[in-house]
Amino acid sequence: MILHRDARCVVVEKPSGISTHRGWDGDDDALLQRARDAVGCHVYPVHRLDRG
């Protein structure tokens, strides 16, 4: 999941089938939450690379 991490940037690869962020349904299993748990601080998406 985490491809790169330094003092200013965390790069993650989003697996298929998981949301980027939590939705209105309250689902806690989202990429940003997983990244926050792994890094130990808030993270925010700054760019998304979509295929297709």
PDBQT receptor file of N, H, CA, C and O in Angstrom, charges set to zero:
ATOM      1  N   MET A   1       0.817  -1.177   0.000  1.00  0.00    +0.000 N 
ATOM      2  CA  MET A   1       0.000   0.000   0.000  1.00  0.00    +0.000 C 
ATOM      3  C   MET A   1       0.874   1.259   0.000  1.00  0.00    +0.000 C 
ATOM      4  O   MET A   1       0.726   2.082  -0.903  1.00  0.00    +0.000 OA
ATOM      5  N   ILE A   2       1.775   1.448   0.967  1.00  0.00    +0.000 N 
ATOM      6  H   ILE A   2       1.896   0.779   1.701  1.00  0.00    +0.000 HD
ATOM      7  CA  ILE A   2       2.644   2.626   0.980  1.00  0.00    +0.000 C 
ATOM      8  C   ILE A   2       3.839   2.358   0.072  1.00  0.00    +0.000 C 
ATOM      9  O   ILE A   2       4.614   1.431   0.308  1.00  0.00    +0.000 OA
ATOM     10  N   LEU A   3       3.981   3.180  -0.970  1.00  0.00    +0.000 N 
ATOM     11  H   LEU A   3       3.351   3.933  -1.162  1.00  0.00    +0.000 HD
ATOM     12  CA  LEU A   3       5.075   3.027  -1.922  1.00  0.00    +0.000 C 
ATOM     13  C   LEU A   3       6.277   3.890  -1.564  1.00  0.00    +0.000 C 
ATOM     14  O   LEU A   3       7.418   3.524  -1.847  1.00  0.00    +0.000 OA
ATOM     15  N   HIS A   4       6.019   5.036  -0.939  1.00  0.00    +0.000 N 
ATOM     16  H   HIS A   4       5.092   5.333  -0.709  1.00  0.00    +0.000 HD
ATOM     17  CA  HIS A   4       7.093   5.968  -0.587  1.00  0.00    +0.000 C 
ATOM     18  C   HIS A   4       6.632   6.802   0.597  1.00  0.00    +0.000 C 
ATOM     19  O   HIS A   4       5.459   7.157   0.709  1.00  0.00    +0.000 OA
ATOM     20  N   ARG A   5       7.575   7.106   1.475  1.00  0.00    +0.000 N 
ATOM     21  H   ARG A   5       8.528   6.818   1.384  1.00  0.00    +0.000 HD
ATOM     22  CA  ARG A   5       7.267   7.971   2.617  1.00  0.00    +0.000 C 
ATOM     23  C   ARG A   5       8.515   8.742   3.004  1.00  0.00    +0.000 C 
ATOM     24  O   ARG A   5       9.585   8.160   3.179  1.00  0.00    +0.000 OA
ATOM     25  N   ASP A   6       8.376  10.051   3.136  1.00  0.00    +0.000 N 
ATOM     26  H   ASP A   6       7.506  10.524   2.993  1.00  0.00    +0.000 HD
ATOM     27  CA  ASP A   6       9.440  10.878   3.683  1.00  0.00    +0.000 C 
ATOM     28  C   ASP A   6       8.795  11.942   4.567  1.00  0.00    +0.000 C 
ATOM     29  O   ASP A   6       7.607  11.845   4.872  1.00  0.00    +0.000 OA
ATOM     30  N   ALA A   7       9.539  12.936   4.975  1.00  0.00    +0.000 N 
ATOM     31  H   ALA A   7      10.505  13.016   4.727  1.00  0.00    +0.000 HD
ATOM     32  CA  ALA A   7       9.030  13.936   5.918  1.00  0.00    +0.000 C 
ATOM     33  C   ALA A   7       7.904  14.791   5.342  1.00  0.00    +0.000 C 
ATOM     34  O   ALA A   7       7.135  15.385   6.098  1.00  0.00    +0.000 OA
ATOM     35  N   ARG A   8       7.798  14.863   4.016  1.00  0.00    +0.000 N 
ATOM     36  H   ARG A   8       8.423  14.381   3.402  1.00  0.00    +0.000 HD
ATOM     37  CA  ARG A   8       6.808  15.747   3.398  1.00  0.00    +0.000 C 
ATOM     38  C   ARG A   8       5.741  15.044   2.595  1.00  0.00    +0.000 C 
ATOM     39  O   ARG A   8       4.729  15.655   2.253  1.00  0.00    +0.000 OA
ATOM     40  N   CYS A   9       5.939  13.764   2.280  1.00  0.00    +0.000 N 
ATOM     41  H   CYS A   9       6.762  13.267   2.558  1.00  0.00    +0.000 HD
ATOM     42  CA  CYS A   9       5.067  13.113   1.306  1.00  0.00    +0.000 C 
ATOM     43  C   CYS A   9       4.897  11.628   1.611  1.00  0.00    +0.000 C 
ATOM     44  O   CYS A   9       5.840  10.953   2.024  1.00  0.00    +0.000 OA
ATOM     45  N   VAL A  10       3.691  11.139   1.404  1.00  0.00    +0.000 N 
ATOM     46  H   VAL A  10       2.924  11.687   1.069  1.00  0.00    +0.000 HD
ATOM     47  CA  VAL A  10       3.406   9.707   1.470  1.00  0.00    +0.000 C 
ATOM     48  C   VAL A  10       2.725   9.338   0.158  1.00  0.00    +0.000 C 
ATOM     49  O   VAL A  10       1.736   9.962  -0.225  1.00  0.00    +0.000 OA
ATOM     50  N   VAL A  11       3.245   8.334  -0.528  1.00  0.00    +0.000 N 
ATOM     51  H   VAL A  11       4.048   7.827  -0.217  1.00  0.00    +0.000 HD
ATOM     52  CA  VAL A  11       2.660   7.869  -1.779  1.00  0.00    +0.000 C 
ATOM     53  C   VAL A  11       2.083   6.487  -1.528  1.00  0.00    +0.000 C 
ATOM     54  O   VAL A  11       2.780   5.590  -1.056  1.00  0.00    +0.000 OA
ATOM     55  N   VAL A  12       0.798   6.321  -1.848  1.00  0.00    +0.000 N 
ATOM     56  H   VAL A  12       0.232   7.050  -2.232  1.00  0.00    +0.000 HD
ATOM     57  CA  VAL A  12       0.144   5.033  -1.644  1.00  0.00    +0.000 C 
ATOM     58  C   VAL A  12      -0.489   4.560  -2.946  1.00  0.00    +0.000 C 
ATOM     59  O   VAL A  12      -0.841   5.365  -3.808  1.00  0.00    +0.000 OA
ATOM     60  N   GLU A  13      -0.626   3.258  -3.075  1.00  0.00    +0.000 N 
ATOM     61  H   GLU A  13      -0.340   2.604  -2.375  1.00  0.00    +0.000 HD
ATOM     62  CA  GLU A  13      -1.334   2.659  -4.199  1.00  0.00    +0.000 C 
ATOM     63  C   GLU A  13      -2.674   2.165  -3.686  1.00  0.00    +0.000 C 
ATOM     64  O   GLU A  13      -2.731   1.389  -2.732  1.00  0.00    +0.000 OA
ATOM     65  N   LYS A  14      -3.747   2.609  -4.313  1.00  0.00    +0.000 N 
ATOM     66  H   LYS A  14      -3.700   3.240  -5.088  1.00  0.00    +0.000 HD
ATOM     67  CA  LYS A  14      -5.087   2.231  -3.881  1.00  0.00    +0.000 C 
ATOM     68  C   LYS A  14      -5.475   0.898  -4.510  1.00  0.00    +0.000 C 
ATOM     69  O   LYS A  14      -5.512   0.772  -5.734  1.00  0.00    +0.000 OA
ATOM     70  N   PRO A  15      -5.762  -0.091  -3.676  1.00  0.00    +0.000 N 
ATOM     71  CA  PRO A  15      -6.225  -1.366  -4.214  1.00  0.00    +0.000 C 
ATOM     72  C   PRO A  15      -7.613  -1.224  -4.836  1.00  0.00    +0.000 C 
ATOM     73  O   PRO A  15      -8.407  -0.380  -4.420  1.00  0.00    +0.000 OA
ATOM     74  N   SER A  16      -7.888  -2.036  -5.808  1.00  0.00    +0.000 N 
ATOM     75  H   SER A  16      -7.244  -2.722  -6.146  1.00  0.00    +0.000 HD
ATOM     76  CA  SER A  16      -9.213  -2.062  -6.413  1.00  0.00    +0.000 C 
ATOM     77  C   SER A  16     -10.254  -2.466  -5.375  1.00  0.00    +0.000 C 
ATOM     78  O   SER A  16     -10.001  -3.341  -4.547  1.00  0.00    +0.000 OA
ATOM     79  N   GLY A  17     -11.405  -1.841  -5.416  1.00  0.00    +0.000 N 
ATOM     80  H   GLY A  17     -11.611  -1.131  -6.089  1.00  0.00    +0.000 HD
ATOM     81  CA  GLY A  17     -12.505  -2.232  -4.540  1.00  0.00    +0.000 C 
ATOM     82  C   GLY A  17     -12.564  -1.511  -3.211  1.00  0.00    +0.000 C 
ATOM     83  O   GLY A  17     -13.472  -1.772  -2.422  1.00  0.00    +0.000 OA
ATOM     84  N   ILE A  18     -11.630  -0.612  -2.931  1.00  0.00    +0.000 N 
ATOM     85  H   ILE A  18     -10.892  -0.400  -3.573  1.00  0.00    +0.000 HD
ATOM     86  CA  ILE A  18     -11.663   0.149  -1.685  1.00  0.00    +0.000 C 
ATOM     87  C   ILE A  18     -11.874   1.628  -2.022  1.00  0.00    +0.000 C 
ATOM     88  O   ILE A  18     -11.330   2.127  -3.007  1.00  0.00    +0.000 OA
ATOM     89  N   SER A  19     -12.655   2.315  -1.209  1.00  0.00    +0.000 N 
ATOM     90  H   SER A  19     -13.097   1.909  -0.409  1.00  0.00    +0.000 HD
ATOM     91  CA  SER A  19     -12.917   3.738  -1.414  1.00  0.00    +0.000 C 
ATOM     92  C   SER A  19     -11.683   4.561  -1.074  1.00  0.00    +0.000 C 
ATOM     93  O   SER A  19     -10.852   4.150  -0.264  1.00  0.00    +0.000 OA
ATOM     94  N   THR A  20     -11.572   5.722  -1.698  1.00  0.00    +0.000 N 
ATOM     95  H   THR A  20     -12.247   6.056  -2.356  1.00  0.00    +0.000 HD
ATOM     96  CA  THR A  20     -10.485   6.638  -1.361  1.00  0.00    +0.000 C 
ATOM     97  C   THR A  20     -10.719   7.250   0.010  1.00  0.00    +0.000 C 
ATOM     98  O   THR A  20      -9.796   7.345   0.819  1.00  0.00    +0.000 OA
ATOM     99  N   HIS A  21     -11.948   7.661   0.269  1.00  0.00    +0.000 N 
ATOM    100  H   HIS A  21     -12.697   7.584  -0.388  1.00  0.00    +0.000 HD
ATOM    101  CA  HIS A  21     -12.291   8.252   1.567  1.00  0.00    +0.000 C 
ATOM    102  C   HIS A  21     -13.652   7.733   2.007  1.00  0.00    +0.000 C 
ATOM    103  O   HIS A  21     -14.414   7.194   1.204  1.00  0.00    +0.000 OA
ATOM    104  N   ARG A  22     -13.945   7.900   3.279  1.00  0.00    +0.000 N 
ATOM    105  H   ARG A  22     -13.326   8.337   3.932  1.00  0.00    +0.000 HD
ATOM    106  CA  ARG A  22     -15.204   7.412   3.829  1.00  0.00    +0.000 C 
ATOM    107  C   ARG A  22     -16.384   8.120   3.182  1.00  0.00    +0.000 C 
ATOM    108  O   ARG A  22     -16.327   9.311   2.874  1.00  0.00    +0.000 OA
ATOM    109  N   GLY A  23     -17.440   7.370   2.988  1.00  0.00    +0.000 N 
ATOM    110  H   GLY A  23     -17.486   6.403   3.239  1.00  0.00    +0.000 HD
ATOM    111  CA  GLY A  23     -18.653   7.930   2.406  1.00  0.00    +0.000 C 
ATOM    112  C   GLY A  23     -19.681   8.245   3.478  1.00  0.00    +0.000 C 
ATOM    113  O   GLY A  23     -19.412   8.141   4.675  1.00  0.00    +0.000 OA
ATOM    114  N   TRP A  24     -20.847   8.626   3.028  1.00  0.00    +0.000 N 
ATOM    115  H   TRP A  24     -21.066   8.711   2.056  1.00  0.00    +0.000 HD
ATOM    116  CA  TRP A  24     -21.931   8.979   3.945  1.00  0.00    +0.000 C 
ATOM    117  C   TRP A  24     -22.446   7.768   4.705  1.00  0.00    +0.000 C 
ATOM    118  O   TRP A  24     -23.093   7.926   5.740  1.00  0.00    +0.000 OA
ATOM    119  N   ASP A  25     -22.175   6.568   4.218  1.00  0.00    +0.000 N 
ATOM    120  H   ASP A  25     -21.649   6.440   3.377  1.00  0.00    +0.000 HD
ATOM    121  CA  ASP A  25     -22.674   5.365   4.892  1.00  0.00    +0.000 C 
ATOM    122  C   ASP A  25     -21.883   5.020   6.150  1.00  0.00    +0.000 C 
ATOM    123  O   ASP A  25     -22.232   4.076   6.859  1.00  0.00    +0.000 OA
ATOM    124  N   GLY A  26     -20.819   5.775   6.435  1.00  0.00    +0.000 N 
ATOM    125  H   GLY A  26     -20.535   6.542   5.859  1.00  0.00    +0.000 HD
ATOM    126  CA  GLY A  26     -20.040   5.546   7.653  1.00  0.00    +0.000 C 
ATOM    127  C   GLY A  26     -19.040   4.412   7.551  1.00  0.00    +0.000 C 
ATOM    128  O   GLY A  26     -18.479   3.993   8.563  1.00  0.00    +0.000 OA
ATOM    129  N   ASP A  27     -18.806   3.905   6.341  1.00  0.00    +0.000 N 
ATOM    130  H   ASP A  27     -19.262   4.246   5.519  1.00  0.00    +0.000 HD
ATOM    131  CA  ASP A  27     -17.843   2.819   6.153  1.00  0.00    +0.000 C 
ATOM    132  C   ASP A  27     -16.449   3.297   6.540  1.00  0.00    +0.000 C 
ATOM    133  O   ASP A  27     -15.928   4.242   5.950  1.00  0.00    +0.000 OA
ATOM    134  N   ASP A  28     -15.847   2.647   7.529  1.00  0.00    +0.000 N 
ATOM    135  H   ASP A  28     -16.271   1.879   8.009  1.00  0.00    +0.000 HD
ATOM    136  CA  ASP A  28     -14.533   3.057   8.021  1.00  0.00    +0.000 C 
ATOM    137  C   ASP A  28     -13.379   2.483   7.210  1.00  0.00    +0.000 C 
ATOM    138  O   ASP A  28     -12.239   2.914   7.382  1.00  0.00    +0.000 OA
ATOM    139  N   ASP A  29     -13.649   1.515   6.323  1.00  0.00    +0.000 N 
ATOM    140  H   ASP A  29     -14.575   1.165   6.183  1.00  0.00    +0.000 HD
ATOM    141  CA  ASP A  29     -12.580   0.897   5.552  1.00  0.00    +0.000 C 
ATOM    142  C   ASP A  29     -12.356   1.695   4.270  1.00  0.00    +0.000 C 
ATOM    143  O   ASP A  29     -12.935   1.392   3.227  1.00  0.00    +0.000 OA
ATOM    144  N   ALA A  30     -11.520   2.704   4.361  1.00  0.00    +0.000 N 
ATOM    145  H   ALA A  30     -11.049   2.951   5.208  1.00  0.00    +0.000 HD
ATOM    146  CA  ALA A  30     -11.199   3.550   3.214  1.00  0.00    +0.000 C 
ATOM    147  C   ALA A  30      -9.690   3.767   3.180  1.00  0.00    +0.000 C 
ATOM    148  O   ALA A  30      -9.013   3.659   4.202  1.00  0.00    +0.000 OA
ATOM    149  N   LEU A  31      -9.179   4.070   2.007  1.00  0.00    +0.000 N 
ATOM    150  H   LEU A  31      -9.729   4.157   1.177  1.00  0.00    +0.000 HD
ATOM    151  CA  LEU A  31      -7.735   4.217   1.831  1.00  0.00    +0.000 C 
ATOM    152  C   LEU A  31      -7.136   5.289   2.736  1.00  0.00    +0.000 C 
ATOM    153  O   LEU A  31      -6.097   5.061   3.356  1.00  0.00    +0.000 OA
ATOM    154  N   LEU A  32      -7.776   6.452   2.822  1.00  0.00    +0.000 N 
ATOM    155  H   LEU A  32      -8.620   6.637   2.319  1.00  0.00    +0.000 HD
ATOM    156  CA  LEU A  32      -7.214   7.516   3.662  1.00  0.00    +0.000 C 
ATOM    157  C   LEU A  32      -7.146   7.096   5.120  1.00  0.00    +0.000 C 
ATOM    158  O   LEU A  32      -6.181   7.422   5.812  1.00  0.00    +0.000 OA
ATOM    159  N   GLN A  33      -8.150   6.382   5.596  1.00  0.00    +0.000 N 
ATOM    160  H   GLN A  33      -8.934   6.117   5.034  1.00  0.00    +0.000 HD
ATOM    161  CA  GLN A  33      -8.127   5.929   6.988  1.00  0.00    +0.000 C 
ATOM    162  C   GLN A  33      -7.012   4.909   7.202  1.00  0.00    +0.000 C 
ATOM    163  O   GLN A  33      -6.318   4.952   8.218  1.00  0.00    +0.000 OA
ATOM    164  N   ARG A  34      -6.839   4.002   6.261  1.00  0.00    +0.000 N 
ATOM    165  H   ARG A  34      -7.402   3.967   5.435  1.00  0.00    +0.000 HD
ATOM    166  CA  ARG A  34      -5.746   3.020   6.364  1.00  0.00    +0.000 C 
ATOM    167  C   ARG A  34      -4.388   3.720   6.368  1.00  0.00    +0.000 C 
ATOM    168  O   ARG A  34      -3.502   3.366   7.147  1.00  0.00    +0.000 OA
ATOM    169  N   ALA A  35      -4.230   4.717   5.494  1.00  0.00    +0.000 N 
ATOM    170  H   ALA A  35      -4.949   5.005   4.862  1.00  0.00    +0.000 HD
ATOM    171  CA  ALA A  35      -2.960   5.454   5.432  1.00  0.00    +0.000 C 
ATOM    172  C   ALA A  35      -2.717   6.231   6.722  1.00  0.00    +0.000 C 
ATOM    173  O   ALA A  35      -1.595   6.248   7.228  1.00  0.00    +0.000 OA
ATOM    174  N   ARG A  36      -3.750   6.873   7.259  1.00  0.00    +0.000 N 
ATOM    175  H   ARG A  36      -4.661   6.860   6.847  1.00  0.00    +0.000 HD
ATOM    176  CA  ARG A  36      -3.606   7.606   8.524  1.00  0.00    +0.000 C 
ATOM    177  C   ARG A  36      -3.201   6.665   9.650  1.00  0.00    +0.000 C 
ATOM    178  O   ARG A  36      -2.341   6.996  10.467  1.00  0.00    +0.000 OA
ATOM    179  N   ASP A  37      -3.821   5.498   9.690  1.00  0.00    +0.000 N 
ATOM    180  H   ASP A  37      -4.519   5.229   9.027  1.00  0.00    +0.000 HD
ATOM    181  CA  ASP A  37      -3.472   4.518  10.722  1.00  0.00    +0.000 C 
ATOM    182  C   ASP A  37      -2.022   4.062  10.581  1.00  0.00    +0.000 C 
ATOM    183  O   ASP A  37      -1.325   3.895  11.582  1.00  0.00    +0.000 OA
ATOM    184  N   ALA A  38      -1.568   3.860   9.352  1.00  0.00    +0.000 N 
ATOM    185  H   ALA A  38      -2.134   3.995   8.539  1.00  0.00    +0.000 HD
ATOM    186  CA  ALA A  38      -0.206   3.379   9.116  1.00  0.00    +0.000 C 
ATOM    187  C   ALA A  38       0.843   4.450   9.404  1.00  0.00    +0.000 C 
ATOM    188  O   ALA A  38       1.915   4.145   9.928  1.00  0.00    +0.000 OA
ATOM    189  N   VAL A  39       0.539   5.705   9.063  1.00  0.00    +0.000 N 
ATOM    190  H   VAL A  39      -0.331   5.953   8.638  1.00  0.00    +0.000 HD
ATOM    191  CA  VAL A  39       1.501   6.795   9.201  1.00  0.00    +0.000 C 
ATOM    192  C   VAL A  39       1.445   7.423  10.585  1.00  0.00    +0.000 C 
ATOM    193  O   VAL A  39       2.462   7.883  11.103  1.00  0.00    +0.000 OA
ATOM    194  N   GLY A  40       0.273   7.443  11.177  1.00  0.00    +0.000 N 
ATOM    195  H   GLY A  40      -0.553   7.069  10.756  1.00  0.00    +0.000 HD
ATOM    196  CA  GLY A  40       0.127   8.012  12.515  1.00  0.00    +0.000 C 
ATOM    197  C   GLY A  40      -0.188   9.496  12.544  1.00  0.00    +0.000 C 
ATOM    198  O   GLY A  40      -0.063  10.137  13.587  1.00  0.00    +0.000 OA
ATOM    199  N   CYS A  41      -0.599  10.053  11.399  1.00  0.00    +0.000 N 
ATOM    200  H   CYS A  41      -0.700   9.532  10.551  1.00  0.00    +0.000 HD
ATOM    201  CA  CYS A  41      -1.020  11.454  11.355  1.00  0.00    +0.000 C 
ATOM    202  C   CYS A  41      -1.993  11.621  10.190  1.00  0.00    +0.000 C 
ATOM    203  O   CYS A  41      -2.189  10.707   9.389  1.00  0.00    +0.000 OA
ATOM    204  N   HIS A  42      -2.592  12.798  10.112  1.00  0.00    +0.000 N 
ATOM    205  H   HIS A  42      -2.433  13.541  10.762  1.00  0.00    +0.000 HD
ATOM    206  CA  HIS A  42      -3.544  13.051   9.029  1.00  0.00    +0.000 C 
ATOM    207  C   HIS A  42      -2.830  13.093   7.688  1.00  0.00    +0.000 C 
ATOM    208  O   HIS A  42      -1.724  13.621   7.571  1.00  0.00    +0.000 OA
ATOM    209  N   VAL A  43      -3.475  12.533   6.690  1.00  0.00    +0.000 N 
ATOM    210  H   VAL A  43      -4.373  12.104   6.785  1.00  0.00    +0.000 HD
ATOM    211  CA  VAL A  43      -2.988  12.584   5.315  1.00  0.00    +0.000 C 
ATOM    212  C   VAL A  43      -4.131  13.084   4.435  1.00  0.00    +0.000 C 
ATOM    213  O   VAL A  43      -5.304  12.901   4.758  1.00  0.00    +0.000 OA
ATOM    214  N   TYR A  44      -3.776  13.709   3.336  1.00  0.00    +0.000 N 
ATOM    215  H   TYR A  44      -2.823  13.859   3.074  1.00  0.00    +0.000 HD
ATOM    216  CA  TYR A  44      -4.769  14.278   2.436  1.00  0.00    +0.000 C 
ATOM    217  C   TYR A  44      -4.392  13.947   1.002  1.00  0.00    +0.000 C 
ATOM    218  O   TYR A  44      -3.214  14.001   0.649  1.00  0.00    +0.000 OA
ATOM    219  N   PRO A  45      -5.370  13.604   0.166  1.00  0.00    +0.000 N 
ATOM    220  CA  PRO A  45      -5.047  13.349  -1.241  1.00  0.00    +0.000 C 
ATOM    221  C   PRO A  45      -4.707  14.654  -1.951  1.00  0.00    +0.000 C 
ATOM    222  O   PRO A  45      -5.403  15.656  -1.791  1.00  0.00    +0.000 OA
ATOM    223  N   VAL A  46      -3.651  14.636  -2.723  1.00  0.00    +0.000 N 
ATOM    224  H   VAL A  46      -3.085  13.822  -2.853  1.00  0.00    +0.000 HD
ATOM    225  CA  VAL A  46      -3.287  15.813  -3.505  1.00  0.00    +0.000 C 
ATOM    226  C   VAL A  46      -3.326  15.527  -5.002  1.00  0.00    +0.000 C 
ATOM    227  O   VAL A  46      -3.339  16.456  -5.810  1.00  0.00    +0.000 OA
ATOM    228  N   HIS A  47      -3.345  14.254  -5.376  1.00  0.00    +0.000 N 
ATOM    229  H   HIS A  47      -3.334  13.500  -4.720  1.00  0.00    +0.000 HD
ATOM    230  CA  HIS A  47      -3.395  13.899  -6.784  1.00  0.00    +0.000 C 
ATOM    231  C   HIS A  47      -3.879  12.464  -6.901  1.00  0.00    +0.000 C 
ATOM    232  O   HIS A  47      -3.532  11.602  -6.093  1.00  0.00    +0.000 OA
ATOM    233  N   ARG A  48      -4.678  12.233  -7.913  1.00  0.00    +0.000 N 
ATOM    234  H   ARG A  48      -4.959  12.933  -8.570  1.00  0.00    +0.000 HD
ATOM    235  CA  ARG A  48      -5.126  10.876  -8.203  1.00  0.00    +0.000 C 
ATOM    236  C   ARG A  48      -4.786  10.559  -9.648  1.00  0.00    +0.000 C 
ATOM    237  O   ARG A  48      -5.061  11.355 -10.546  1.00  0.00    +0.000 OA
ATOM    238  N   LEU A  49      -4.198   9.415  -9.867  1.00  0.00    +0.000 N 
ATOM    239  H   LEU A  49      -3.974   8.769  -9.137  1.00  0.00    +0.000 HD
ATOM    240  CA  LEU A  49      -3.907   8.954 -11.220  1.00  0.00    +0.000 C 
ATOM    241  C   LEU A  49      -4.909   7.864 -11.551  1.00  0.00    +0.000 C 
ATOM    242  O   LEU A  49      -4.888   6.795 -10.941  1.00  0.00    +0.000 OA
ATOM    243  N   ASP A  50      -5.781   8.120 -12.503  1.00  0.00    +0.000 N 
ATOM    244  H   ASP A  50      -5.798   8.989 -12.998  1.00  0.00    +0.000 HD
ATOM    245  CA  ASP A  50      -6.797   7.151 -12.897  1.00  0.00    +0.000 C 
ATOM    246  C   ASP A  50      -6.409   6.518 -14.219  1.00  0.00    +0.000 C 
ATOM    247  O   ASP A  50      -5.842   7.164 -15.100  1.00  0.00    +0.000 OA
ATOM    248  N   ARG A  51      -6.730   5.238 -14.334  1.00  0.00    +0.000 N 
ATOM    249  H   ARG A  51      -7.191   4.713 -13.617  1.00  0.00    +0.000 HD
ATOM    250  CA  ARG A  51      -6.466   4.523 -15.576  1.00  0.00    +0.000 C 
ATOM    251  C   ARG A  51      -7.734   4.506 -16.410  1.00  0.00    +0.000 C 
ATOM    252  O   ARG A  51      -8.847   4.497 -15.883  1.00  0.00    +0.000 OA
ATOM    253  N   GLY A  52      -7.543   4.503 -17.717  1.00  0.00    +0.000 N 
ATOM    254  H   GLY A  52      -6.639   4.510 -18.144  1.00  0.00    +0.000 HD
ATOM    255  CA  GLY A  52      -8.690   4.345 -18.613  1.00  0.00    +0.000 C 
ATOM    256  C   GLY A  52      -9.221   5.621 -19.022  1.00  0.00    +0.000 C 
ATOM    257  O   GLY A  52     -10.191   5.672 -19.778  1.00  0.00    +0.000 OA
TER     258      GLY A  52
